[in-house]
Structures are given as C-alpha cells and as structure tokens.
Amino acid sequence: MVQSLKDRLRNKFNVSVAEIDHQDTWQRSTLAAVTVASDHTHAAKVLQSVEDDAAGMVGSALVNTNVEWIE
C-alpha cells in the first residue's frame, strides 16, 4: 500500500515522496511529499491535492497531515 501510494502521488502530482519514519513497522508509515515552486499559491494547491488524493486512497488510515514551508 505504501509503495503504491508513493508511486501514485509522484506520477499524478510530480512531487517527491519519501517514507521518513516508521520504516521498521509494517502497520504504520510516515510519508513526506515535497514540491518546489516560485509561487506559494501554486505550491499550496499542489500539496492540498496530494493530501486529498492520499486521503481518498487510504481513507481513515490517514491519521494526520502537516504542511511546512521553507522560504
């Protein structure tokens, strides 16, 4: 499930996706999706779409989301 989610997000939204925590546990995973853009609004829309698509794919298994900005 994790690999297919990562592949789907990469292909659909052209973002970088990595599993950043809980690699040693099969029941849990933490993923990070990253995009780079010159326009904050565009980046926000892309990341919101990534979140919406991930939620649609994994449903209630998605426990938390967080967005961080580096400018």
Protein Blocks (a to p, Z undefined) as FASTA:
>chain_A
ZZmmmmmmmmmnopacddfehklbckbccdddddddfbfklmmmmmmmmmmmmmmmnmmm
lmbdcddddZZ
